Amino acid sequence: MSGWAIDFGTTNTGLARWDLDADRARMVELPAICRRPGRVEPLEAPRLIPSAVHLLPPTGLVDKIGRTRFMLKRAFWGRHAEIGRPALELNQGWAHPQFATAFKPALGRAPNKTMARLRGQTHSAREVARTFMRELLAEVKRTTGRRIRDLVVTVPVESYDAYRAELAQMCKALGVTRVRFLDEPVAAAIGYGLGLRSSRKVLVVDFGGGTLDLALVDLTPRETEVGGCRVLAKEGRPIGGNTVDGWLMQRFARRLGVPLDPKGDAEEVELWHRLMLDESRRVKEAVYFTDKATFTLAPPAELRSIAARLGPHAQFLDVTRDDVISLLESRELYAMLDDCADGIERQLVRRGMSEDDIDDVLMVGGSTLLPRVFPVFEKRYGRDRVRAWQPFEAVAFGASAYAAGRYGQSDFLVHEYAFVTYDPKTHDKQYRTIVPQGTRFPTPTDLWKRQLVPTCALGEPERVFKLVVCEIAGRGHDRRFAWDAAGNVRQLGEGGAAEPIIVPLNESNPALGYLDPPHEPGDRTPRLEIAFGVDDNRWLIATAKDLKTGRLLMEREPVVRVL
């Protein structure tokens, strides 16, 4: 394998590499430090590594030598810190002075800012970040047997030169001989399978644990080659999934009549607060897929004193998806999303453009999966422009493809498309695939061509030739979730929906032509010859001929835009 890439995040960090045999990017699983080793549930982001560090004091001569500048560049001797999941576990109850998180933002703005203390000695954001990277590279060597020497690192768009310089210096000090940088929007575009052979205007919605950032960028082949892009508009708000967890915790505590800060030992109170926050987060993520989840108030043994002081309060609370939506509405989350999109539109207008000039909308970050977030952007920009199925992996995958030089491939369709017919006896719906998932486009205009018999589903002569075209997810590929017609995220595959998720695209206007004379019920003679293809703008185009009269009902006309 080759094509190593890292998406260095404030909350979580993703590591990917290019699998030459499978010809695709894969997340690297490091069981000792990743979030959920061995798990496959995508919303758990199991292979991501929490960006957390718990510094360790040197133990023995080998460990001390391993911390010298000479040895840092050549070998991984000793363990300088616990990182990722073990670091979080060591600080579940009481955060120790040598524990640090969210050091990425400080790395570019204030690299000398104190982030942790160990045995009376302060450690700056630069030192903490370097230790995190050192332990990550060491864990890669232990797990895969490979030493990373060539690495692509993703960076926020328009990041300061100082931030890139810090990363470059840090990587080279740890023996990485070649470091390349890639703007995160470019990585997301590649990760979502966009062909970048021509200029595209892409809106990246980055909604993670800490912040909401919208960036409209112009991606051109020349700038993509060097890992950059031009920013056309930016908007953001200081809100993320962590904020939502706090809102939910307050709401649940109030409904149960439980104080968030009961009187008692400070360490116990902090542990109580963290456990409540973790349970709120679990419930939030549970209602992504289910209509209801249960918030459980169960203080562990070490918090018996707090449990006793809480008194006879309820221990369980049923929470519905609608409850979460109501809370987000009351906190004006959806209004903030619209405000950000409005801000992007205003900046476009000042440039003499409009929202119609946006080619694609890319959703990255776990908070894009919150209920009704996807529908906000689907309604505004159209389902055919919104790509949202890789919120955790898209940036790392794209960076890995860039590292391996495999980002120039042509575009392909990520969904399967079919039209609805009806069984002549039972009148049950049937779906006939016309464009398989993975199809490269543009296609021939007769990619799919057949002769059809109108169904006369109501038992009446058929005067209007109608076809409802549907998007189908959940058949024949490894997608783990998709959005249904109501805009709710639905799980696919094992443990998910037994049937594919089918979304009608033109149900409100399915007429494709008129039959004169009408087709009579019971007449099984083919009446129509129809051909479908996909043009270079992702429009499903149709040509239909009335075989009875020889008249063309439509010729290479657009029906729906596909994705």
Backbone torsions as a table, in degrees:
resi	resn	phi	psi	omega
1	MET	NA	153.5	177.5
2	SER	-144.7	-168.8	176.3
3	GLY	71.0	52.0	179.5
4	TRP	-75.0	137.4	179.9
5	ALA	-148.7	147.6	-179.8
6	ILE	-130.5	131.6	173.1
7	ASP	-103.0	94.4	-173.5
8	PHE	-81.5	106.2	-173.1
9	GLY	-110.5	162.9	179.2
10	THR	-67.8	-41.9	-178.3
11	THR	-99.3	-45.8	-179.5
12	ASN	-134.7	153.8	178.4
13	THR	-121.4	135.5	178.9
14	GLY	-112.8	138.0	177.8
15	LEU	-121.1	128.7	-179.0
16	ALA	-133.5	159.2	172.7
17	ARG	-147.5	159.3	-176.4
18	TRP	-87.7	124.9	177.9
19	ASP	-89.1	107.7	-176.5
20	LEU	-65.3	-36.5	-178.7
21	ASP	-67.4	-44.7	-179.1
22	ALA	-85.7	-11.8	-178.3
23	ASP	55.9	50.1	178.8
24	ARG	-158.4	161.2	176.3
25	ALA	-81.6	146.8	176.7
26	ARG	-136.2	143.0	171.6
27	MET	-71.1	140.9	178.4
28	VAL	-89.5	122.9	178.9
29	GLU	-93.0	121.5	176.2
30	LEU	-113.9	90.6	-170.5
31	PRO	-55.6	-29.9	-176.0
32	ALA	-72.2	-22.2	-173.2
33	ILE	-130.6	-10.8	-175.6
34	CYS	-76.5	171.3	-172.5
35	ARG	-65.7	-50.7	-174.7
36	ARG	-138.6	81.1	-176.3
37	PRO	-59.5	134.3	176.4
38	GLY	82.9	-8.5	-177.7
39	ARG	-87.5	154.8	-179.2
40	VAL	-120.2	-7.9	-179.1
41	GLU	-62.3	115.5	-171.8
42	PRO	-64.3	-32.0	-177.0
43	LEU	-72.6	-12.3	173.9
44	GLU	-83.3	-8.8	-175.6
45	ALA	45.3	56.7	-166.9
46	PRO	-63.2	-29.9	-175.0
47	ARG	-91.8	-5.5	176.2
48	LEU	-71.2	154.5	-177.6
49	ILE	-112.7	119.3	177.2
50	PRO	-54.9	132.1	179.5
51	SER	-80.6	74.4	-176.0
52	ALA	-137.6	143.9	-177.1
53	VAL	-133.5	133.4	171.2
54	HIS	-121.2	102.5	-175.3
55	LEU	-65.0	144.6	178.7
56	LEU	-118.2	144.1	176.8
57	PRO	-74.1	153.7	178.1
58	PRO	-65.5	140.4	179.0
59	THR	-128.4	106.7	176.4
60	GLY	88.3	169.4	-175.2
61	LEU	-66.7	-42.5	-177.6
62	VAL	-60.6	-43.8	179.8
63	ASP	-63.3	-40.8	179.9
64	LYS	-65.8	-41.7	178.7
65	ILE	-65.5	-35.9	-178.8
66	GLY	-65.1	-15.4	179.8
67	ARG	-93.1	-3.2	178.4
68	THR	-74.3	153.1	-178.6
69	ARG	-59.5	-39.8	-179.8
70	PHE	-59.8	-45.2	-174.9
71	MET	-79.6	-31.7	179.5
72	LEU	-55.7	-33.3	-176.6
73	LYS	-81.9	-15.7	-169.5
74	ARG	-117.7	-27.7	-176.2
75	ALA	-158.1	159.5	178.6
76	PHE	-105.4	89.5	179.2
77	TRP	-101.1	127.9	178.1
78	GLY	76.1	178.6	177.3
79	ARG	-122.4	121.8	-174.2
80	HIS	-94.8	-17.3	-179.5
81	ALA	-167.0	160.3	164.2
82	GLU	-93.1	135.7	178.4
83	ILE	-128.5	166.3	176.2
84	GLY	70.3	-139.5	-176.0
85	ARG	-59.3	-45.0	178.0
86	PRO	-58.5	-35.7	178.6
87	ALA	-64.3	-41.1	178.4
88	LEU	-66.0	-41.7	-177.9
89	GLU	-64.1	-36.3	179.2
90	LEU	-67.5	-17.3	-175.2
91	ASN	-122.6	26.4	-179.1
92	GLN	-64.7	-43.0	-176.7
93	GLY	-86.9	-52.6	-175.6
94	TRP	-136.0	121.7	-178.4
95	ALA	-72.0	119.7	-179.5
96	HIS	-77.3	156.9	-179.6
97	PRO	-60.5	-28.0	-178.2
98	GLN	-86.6	10.2	-179.8
99	PHE	-99.1	136.4	-178.7
100	ALA	-144.0	138.7	171.9
101	THR	-134.1	174.1	175.9
102	ALA	51.3	41.8	179.2
103	PHE	-88.3	-11.8	-179.7
104	LYS	-61.6	-48.4	-178.7
105	PRO	-58.5	-35.4	-178.2
106	ALA	-73.7	-21.2	-174.4
107	LEU	-62.0	-37.2	180.0
108	GLY	-88.5	-32.8	-174.4
109	ARG	-91.5	-40.1	-176.6
110	ALA	-146.8	71.7	-174.9
111	PRO	-62.1	-20.1	179.9
112	ASN	-92.2	2.5	179.5
113	LYS	-63.4	135.2	179.6
114	THR	-70.4	126.3	-179.6
115	MET	-114.9	-22.5	-177.6
116	ALA	-157.1	161.4	176.7
117	ARG	-132.1	137.8	178.4
118	LEU	-138.5	117.5	179.8
119	ARG	52.0	45.0	176.0
120	GLY	81.9	-4.4	-178.9
121	GLN	-103.7	134.1	179.9
122	THR	-84.0	151.7	177.9
123	HIS	-130.4	126.4	-175.3
124	SER	-80.3	170.5	176.0
125	ALA	-59.0	-37.9	178.4
126	ARG	-61.3	-46.0	-178.2
127	GLU	-68.4	-40.1	179.8
128	VAL	-65.9	-43.8	179.3
129	ALA	-63.3	-41.8	179.3
130	ARG	-64.5	-39.4	178.3
131	THR	-65.4	-41.2	177.1
132	PHE	-59.2	-48.2	-178.8
133	MET	-64.7	-38.8	179.4
134	ARG	-61.7	-46.1	-179.5
135	GLU	-69.4	-32.1	177.0
136	LEU	-66.2	-47.1	178.2
137	LEU	-63.7	-37.6	178.2
138	ALA	-64.9	-39.3	179.6
139	GLU	-68.2	-35.8	174.8
140	VAL	-60.7	-43.4	179.2
141	LYS	-63.7	-43.3	-179.7
142	ARG	-66.1	-38.4	-173.4
143	THR	-83.4	-41.7	-174.2
144	THR	-106.3	-14.3	-176.6
145	GLY	79.4	7.2	-176.4
146	ARG	-113.3	140.5	175.2
147	ARG	-101.6	122.3	-178.2
148	ILE	-76.6	120.2	177.7
149	ARG	-114.7	-21.4	-178.5
150	ASP	-124.6	118.5	-170.6
151	LEU	-139.9	135.5	170.2
152	VAL	-102.1	129.8	-178.7
153	VAL	-116.8	128.3	177.4
154	THR	-82.8	146.1	-178.7
155	VAL	-136.3	150.9	176.8
156	PRO	-58.9	146.6	179.9
157	VAL	-61.5	139.1	-177.3
158	GLU	58.3	33.4	177.0
159	SER	-68.2	153.7	-177.5
160	TYR	-65.9	148.0	176.1
161	ASP	-59.4	-32.0	-179.4
162	ALA	-63.3	-36.7	179.7
163	TYR	-66.0	-44.8	179.0
164	ARG	-64.7	-38.0	179.4
165	ALA	-64.9	-40.1	177.8
166	GLU	-61.0	-45.9	-179.8
167	LEU	-64.2	-43.0	-179.2
168	ALA	-62.3	-45.7	-179.7
169	GLN	-64.5	-40.6	-179.2
170	MET	-63.3	-46.2	-178.2
171	CYS	-65.7	-42.1	-178.8
172	LYS	-67.7	-33.1	176.8
173	ALA	-66.1	-20.1	-179.4
174	LEU	-103.3	16.4	172.5
175	GLY	89.1	9.2	175.3
176	VAL	-83.6	112.9	-171.9
177	THR	-81.8	-23.6	179.3
178	ARG	-131.6	119.1	179.8
179	VAL	-122.2	125.5	176.0
180	ARG	-123.2	149.2	-178.8
181	PHE	-112.7	146.7	-178.8
182	LEU	-136.9	125.4	177.3
183	ASP	-61.3	137.2	-176.0
184	GLU	-57.8	-39.8	176.9
185	PRO	-61.2	-36.5	177.8
186	VAL	-65.6	-43.7	178.7
187	ALA	-61.5	-42.4	179.6
188	ALA	-63.1	-40.5	179.6
189	ALA	-62.6	-45.1	178.8
190	ILE	-65.5	-42.3	-178.7
191	GLY	-63.4	-30.2	177.7
192	TYR	-89.3	8.6	171.9
193	GLY	82.3	20.4	178.2
194	LEU	-77.3	130.4	171.2
195	GLY	-76.7	132.0	-174.6
196	LEU	-113.5	41.4	178.4
197	ARG	-81.3	-15.8	176.8
198	SER	-137.3	166.8	-176.7
199	SER	-65.8	137.5	176.5
200	ARG	-137.9	142.7	174.0
201	LYS	-100.6	117.7	-170.4
202	VAL	-123.3	128.6	174.7
203	LEU	-98.7	118.1	178.7
204	VAL	-102.6	120.7	176.7
205	VAL	-101.6	105.7	-178.2
206	ASP	-105.9	102.9	-175.9
207	PHE	-124.2	93.3	-174.7
208	GLY	-109.7	-146.9	-176.8
209	GLY	-76.1	-29.5	-173.5
210	GLY	-110.2	-36.1	-173.5
211	THR	-140.9	163.3	171.7
212	LEU	-114.8	119.9	-179.3
213	ASP	-132.6	128.8	173.4
214	LEU	-113.6	129.7	179.3
215	ALA	-135.6	121.6	173.8
216	LEU	-96.9	121.3	-175.4
217	VAL	-125.8	153.6	174.9
218	ASP	-101.8	114.1	-179.9
219	LEU	-99.7	121.0	177.4
220	THR	-119.8	152.8	-179.8
221	PRO	-56.4	-39.9	-176.8
222	ARG	-66.0	-45.9	-178.7
223	GLU	-71.3	-32.8	179.1
224	THR	-62.6	-37.0	-179.0
225	GLU	-59.0	-31.3	179.9
226	VAL	-102.5	11.4	173.2
227	GLY	81.6	16.2	-176.3
228	GLY	-120.5	177.3	177.2
229	CYS	-158.1	166.0	-179.8
230	ARG	-106.1	127.5	-178.4
231	VAL	-83.8	127.8	177.7
232	LEU	-100.0	-32.2	-179.0
233	ALA	-160.7	148.7	178.9
234	LYS	-142.1	143.4	172.5
235	GLU	-146.6	155.8	178.2
236	GLY	-167.4	164.6	176.5
237	ARG	-142.0	147.4	179.7
238	PRO	-81.2	61.7	-177.8
239	ILE	-141.5	143.0	179.6
240	GLY	-157.4	-167.7	-178.0
241	GLY	-60.2	-33.4	178.7
242	ASN	-65.2	-37.3	176.7
243	THR	-63.7	-43.7	179.5
244	VAL	-61.6	-40.1	177.9
245	ASP	-58.6	-42.2	178.9
246	GLY	-65.0	-40.9	176.7
247	TRP	-59.5	-45.9	-178.8
248	LEU	-64.3	-42.1	179.9
249	MET	-59.3	-44.2	178.9
250	GLN	-62.9	-42.0	-179.9
251	ARG	-65.2	-44.6	-177.9
252	PHE	-65.9	-42.2	-179.8
253	ALA	-63.1	-40.1	179.8
254	ARG	-66.2	-41.8	-179.7
255	ARG	-67.2	-30.9	178.5
256	LEU	-87.4	-9.6	-177.4
257	GLY	70.9	33.1	-176.1
258	VAL	-110.7	131.0	177.7
259	PRO	-71.3	140.9	177.7
260	LEU	-75.2	-29.7	-177.9
261	ASP	-125.5	72.9	179.2
262	PRO	-65.4	152.6	179.3
263	LYS	-67.2	141.6	179.0
264	GLY	156.2	-170.6	179.6
265	ASP	-59.4	137.5	-176.1
266	ALA	-59.7	-38.9	-179.8
267	GLU	-66.6	-39.5	178.2
268	GLU	-65.5	-42.8	-178.9
269	VAL	-62.8	-41.7	179.1
270	GLU	-64.5	-41.3	177.8
271	LEU	-62.7	-42.9	178.1
272	TRP	-58.7	-44.8	-179.6
273	HIS	-61.9	-44.0	-178.6
274	ARG	-66.5	-39.5	179.2
275	LEU	-65.3	-41.0	177.3
276	MET	-62.8	-40.4	-179.7
277	LEU	-66.9	-41.9	178.2
278	ASP	-63.1	-40.4	179.7
279	GLU	-68.5	-36.0	176.2
280	SER	-63.8	-40.9	178.2
281	ARG	-64.5	-41.0	179.6
282	ARG	-61.6	-44.1	179.8
283	VAL	-64.9	-42.1	178.2
284	LYS	-56.0	-46.2	-178.3
285	GLU	-73.2	-28.7	179.5
286	ALA	-65.6	-38.5	-176.7
287	VAL	-80.5	1.8	168.2
288	TYR	-58.7	-41.6	-172.5
289	PHE	-106.4	-29.0	-174.9
290	THR	-114.1	158.7	-179.0
291	ASP	-75.3	-21.9	-173.8
292	LYS	-150.2	146.5	174.4
293	ALA	-142.0	165.1	-177.2
294	THR	-115.6	123.2	173.5
295	PHE	-83.2	123.7	-174.9
296	THR	-112.3	123.6	179.0
297	LEU	-99.9	98.5	-175.1
298	ALA	-136.3	85.4	179.8
299	PRO	-60.0	134.5	178.8
300	PRO	-70.1	174.3	-175.3
301	ALA	-57.3	-36.5	-176.9
302	GLU	-73.2	-4.8	178.1
303	LEU	-115.6	29.4	-179.4
304	ARG	-61.8	-33.5	-178.8
305	SER	-66.2	-39.4	176.8
306	ILE	-68.3	-42.1	179.5
307	ALA	-58.6	-39.3	179.7
308	ALA	-66.7	-36.3	-179.4
309	ARG	-74.6	-20.6	-179.9
310	LEU	-70.4	-26.1	178.2
311	GLY	77.9	-164.6	-173.0
312	PRO	-82.0	58.7	178.6
313	HIS	-87.8	160.9	176.3
314	ALA	-62.5	144.8	-177.6
315	GLN	-100.7	-15.7	-175.5
316	PHE	-133.3	148.5	179.0
317	LEU	-142.8	120.1	176.1
318	ASP	-78.6	130.4	-177.1
319	VAL	-125.0	127.0	178.6
320	THR	-99.9	163.3	175.1
321	ARG	-59.7	-37.6	179.0
322	ASP	-64.3	-32.8	176.3
323	ASP	-61.5	-43.9	-179.3
324	VAL	-66.1	-42.8	178.9
325	ILE	-61.3	-42.2	179.0
326	SER	-60.0	-42.5	178.8
327	LEU	-63.6	-45.6	-179.1
328	LEU	-63.9	-34.7	175.5
329	GLU	-66.0	-43.9	-178.6
330	SER	-65.5	-29.0	177.3
331	ARG	-88.6	3.0	175.4
332	GLU	63.2	32.7	177.9
333	LEU	-62.9	-47.1	-176.5
334	TYR	-67.0	-33.2	175.6
335	ALA	-64.2	-37.3	177.4
336	MET	-63.6	-40.9	178.4
337	LEU	-60.8	-46.1	178.9
338	ASP	-64.1	-39.3	179.0
339	ASP	-61.2	-42.5	178.9
340	CYS	-63.6	-44.5	178.9
341	ALA	-63.9	-38.4	176.7
342	ASP	-62.1	-40.0	178.3
343	GLY	-62.9	-40.6	176.4
344	ILE	-61.9	-42.9	-179.4
345	GLU	-62.7	-42.9	180.0
346	ARG	-61.4	-40.5	178.8
347	GLN	-67.7	-33.8	175.7
348	LEU	-64.6	-44.5	-179.5
349	VAL	-58.7	-40.1	179.4
350	ARG	-64.4	-22.6	177.2
351	ARG	-93.1	4.6	-179.9
352	GLY	78.8	24.3	-178.9
353	MET	-124.6	179.1	177.8
354	SER	-140.4	176.0	178.7
355	GLU	-62.9	-23.0	177.6
356	ASP	-64.5	-19.1	179.9
357	ASP	-80.8	-8.4	177.9
358	ILE	-77.3	122.9	-177.4
359	ASP	-83.4	-39.8	-174.9
360	ASP	-145.7	150.5	174.8
361	VAL	-121.7	121.2	-176.3
362	LEU	-111.9	127.8	-178.9
363	MET	-103.8	121.2	176.9
364	VAL	-130.9	150.1	-178.3
365	GLY	100.3	140.9	-174.7
366	GLY	-62.1	-27.4	-177.2
367	SER	-73.5	-10.1	173.6
368	THR	-67.4	-12.6	179.4
369	LEU	-90.1	-2.7	177.3
370	LEU	-58.7	146.2	-179.8
371	PRO	-52.9	134.5	174.8
372	ARG	69.5	8.5	173.9
373	VAL	-75.9	-48.2	177.8
374	PHE	-56.0	-46.6	-179.5
375	PRO	-59.5	-29.8	177.9
376	VAL	-57.9	-45.5	-177.0
377	PHE	-82.5	-31.8	176.0
378	GLU	-61.9	-45.0	-179.4
379	LYS	-65.6	-38.1	-174.4
380	ARG	-78.1	-41.2	-172.5
381	TYR	-111.1	-11.5	-178.9
382	GLY	95.3	139.4	-178.0
383	ARG	-59.9	-29.5	-175.9
384	ASP	-71.9	-11.6	-179.0
385	ARG	-106.7	-13.4	-171.9
386	VAL	-95.8	121.0	175.7
387	ARG	-111.0	120.7	-169.6
388	ALA	-140.5	8.7	-169.7
389	TRP	-90.6	0.8	176.8
390	GLN	-132.1	59.4	-174.7
391	PRO	-65.8	-29.5	-177.1
392	PHE	-93.4	-31.5	-169.5
393	GLU	-103.1	-18.3	-168.9
394	ALA	-55.6	-45.5	-176.8
395	VAL	-66.1	-46.0	179.6
396	ALA	-66.1	-41.8	178.6
397	PHE	-60.9	-45.9	-179.4
398	GLY	-63.4	-39.7	178.9
399	ALA	-65.2	-37.5	178.1
400	SER	-65.8	-42.6	177.3
401	ALA	-61.9	-40.2	177.8
402	TYR	-63.9	-43.1	-179.9
403	ALA	-61.3	-34.8	-178.3
404	ALA	-89.9	-0.3	-178.9
405	GLY	68.9	31.5	-176.0
406	ARG	-117.2	40.9	-176.2
407	TYR	-111.5	8.9	-176.5
408	GLY	-97.5	5.0	-176.2
409	GLN	-66.6	156.4	-178.3
410	SER	-73.5	165.0	-178.2
411	ASP	-69.5	154.3	175.2
412	PHE	-141.0	160.8	-179.6
413	LEU	-87.6	133.2	-175.0
414	VAL	-93.5	-10.2	178.2
415	HIS	-115.5	163.9	170.2
416	GLU	-96.7	145.0	179.6
417	TYR	-126.9	140.3	-176.4
418	ALA	-146.3	166.8	172.0
419	PHE	-119.8	159.2	-174.5
420	VAL	-90.1	132.5	167.9
421	THR	-126.3	175.0	-178.9
422	TYR	-128.6	135.6	176.1
423	ASP	-60.8	127.1	-175.8
424	PRO	-63.5	-22.2	-178.4
425	LYS	-95.6	-48.3	-175.0
426	THR	-95.2	-16.6	-176.1
427	HIS	63.9	16.8	175.5
428	ASP	-72.8	148.4	178.1
429	LYS	-68.9	141.0	173.0
430	GLN	-131.2	154.0	-175.9
431	TYR	-124.1	122.7	-178.9
432	ARG	-108.2	116.3	-177.5
433	THR	-68.6	130.2	176.7
434	ILE	-114.3	-26.0	176.0
435	VAL	-135.1	110.2	179.6
436	PRO	-69.6	154.3	174.0
437	GLN	-61.7	140.7	179.7
438	GLY	90.5	-0.9	-179.5
439	THR	-64.0	129.6	173.8
440	ARG	-76.5	144.1	178.7
441	PHE	-131.4	155.9	5.9
442	PRO	-71.6	157.2	-179.8
443	THR	-114.7	168.9	169.8
444	PRO	-59.9	152.4	-179.4
445	THR	-66.6	-18.1	177.7
446	ASP	-114.0	41.6	176.2
447	LEU	-51.4	-42.3	175.2
448	TRP	-126.3	126.2	-178.3
449	LYS	-143.5	126.5	-178.6
450	ARG	-148.4	165.2	168.3
451	GLN	-102.5	134.8	-173.3
452	LEU	-122.5	151.3	172.9
453	VAL	-108.4	120.2	176.7
454	PRO	-54.9	140.1	-173.4
455	THR	-82.0	-21.9	-175.2
456	CYS	46.2	55.5	-169.4
457	ALA	-58.4	-29.5	-177.9
458	LEU	-93.1	6.0	-179.7
459	GLY	77.4	10.4	179.4
460	GLU	-110.9	156.4	175.0
461	PRO	-54.2	137.7	-175.9
462	GLU	-96.0	116.1	-178.1
463	ARG	-100.5	-30.9	-178.0
464	VAL	-109.2	125.0	176.1
465	PHE	-81.4	114.0	-176.1
466	LYS	-124.9	138.8	171.9
467	LEU	-138.2	124.1	174.5
468	VAL	-92.0	117.2	179.7
469	VAL	-92.3	134.9	-174.9
470	CYS	-124.3	148.9	168.8
471	GLU	-93.4	132.8	-177.2
472	ILE	-122.4	129.2	176.2
473	ALA	-125.1	144.8	176.0
474	GLY	108.7	6.8	177.8
475	ARG	-125.3	125.3	167.5
476	GLY	76.5	18.0	174.6
477	HIS	-153.8	176.4	-170.7
478	ASP	-98.9	20.9	175.5
479	ARG	-62.1	141.3	-177.2
480	ARG	-102.2	-18.8	177.3
481	PHE	-156.2	160.8	179.5
482	ALA	-154.1	173.2	-179.2
483	TRP	-107.3	132.7	-179.8
484	ASP	-83.7	-174.5	-175.7
485	ALA	-65.0	-24.7	179.7
486	ALA	-86.3	-2.7	179.9
487	GLY	86.4	13.1	177.6
488	ASN	-92.3	138.6	177.3
489	VAL	-74.4	135.0	-177.3
490	ARG	-127.0	138.2	179.6
491	GLN	-78.2	143.3	178.9
492	LEU	-118.6	163.8	175.6
493	GLY	75.9	-155.5	-176.4
494	GLU	-59.1	126.5	-179.4
495	GLY	82.9	-0.1	-178.6
496	GLY	-113.6	-148.0	-176.5
497	ALA	-65.4	132.4	179.0
498	ALA	-71.9	-30.4	-179.4
499	GLU	-109.5	154.1	176.6
500	PRO	-60.2	155.1	175.5
501	ILE	-89.7	121.0	-174.2
502	ILE	-117.5	125.9	-178.0
503	VAL	-122.1	112.0	175.1
504	PRO	-65.6	138.4	-175.5
505	LEU	-106.8	-27.7	-176.9
506	ASN	-130.1	33.0	-174.9
507	GLU	-62.0	-30.4	-178.8
508	SER	-77.4	-17.4	-179.2
509	ASN	-147.9	72.8	-174.2
510	PRO	-90.5	-2.2	-175.3
511	ALA	-68.3	126.9	178.0
512	LEU	-116.2	0.6	179.5
513	GLY	164.4	172.9	-177.3
514	TYR	-124.7	136.6	-177.3
515	LEU	-98.8	122.1	179.6
516	ASP	-139.0	105.8	9.3
517	PRO	-77.3	162.4	178.2
518	PRO	-62.1	157.0	176.3
519	HIS	-87.4	130.2	-175.0
520	GLU	-85.7	143.7	175.5
521	PRO	-60.4	143.1	179.4
522	GLY	88.5	-15.0	177.9
523	ASP	-81.1	109.2	-176.2
524	ARG	-95.8	13.4	177.0
525	THR	-75.5	129.5	177.4
526	PRO	-54.5	129.5	-176.7
527	ARG	-107.8	-26.6	-173.4
528	LEU	-127.7	142.2	167.8
529	GLU	-114.8	122.7	-174.8
530	ILE	-130.1	141.9	178.4
531	ALA	-130.9	140.9	178.1
532	PHE	-122.6	147.2	172.1
533	GLY	-150.9	178.2	178.8
534	VAL	-127.0	126.4	-179.0
535	ASP	-86.7	-178.2	-174.3
536	ASP	-74.6	-7.5	174.3
537	ASN	-101.7	15.2	177.3
538	ARG	68.4	26.6	173.1
539	TRP	-90.2	132.3	169.8
540	LEU	-75.9	116.9	-177.4
541	ILE	-109.6	146.8	-175.4
542	ALA	-129.9	145.3	170.2
543	THR	-125.2	125.1	-177.0
544	ALA	-129.7	133.8	-180.0
545	LYS	-124.4	133.0	174.7
546	ASP	-81.5	109.2	-176.2
547	LEU	-68.8	-23.6	-179.0
548	LYS	-74.3	-38.4	-176.7
549	THR	-108.4	-12.9	-177.2
550	GLY	76.3	9.2	-176.8
551	ARG	-89.1	137.6	174.0
552	LEU	-79.2	121.0	177.3
553	LEU	-81.9	-32.3	176.1
554	MET	-159.1	152.5	-178.6
555	GLU	-137.3	108.1	178.1
556	ARG	52.2	44.5	-178.9
557	GLU	-97.8	142.5	-179.9
558	PRO	-69.3	139.9	180.0
559	VAL	-111.9	-60.1	175.4
560	VAL	-142.9	158.0	175.3
561	ARG	-93.4	132.6	-173.4
562	VAL	-108.3	168.9	-173.8
563	LEU	-130.3	NA	NA
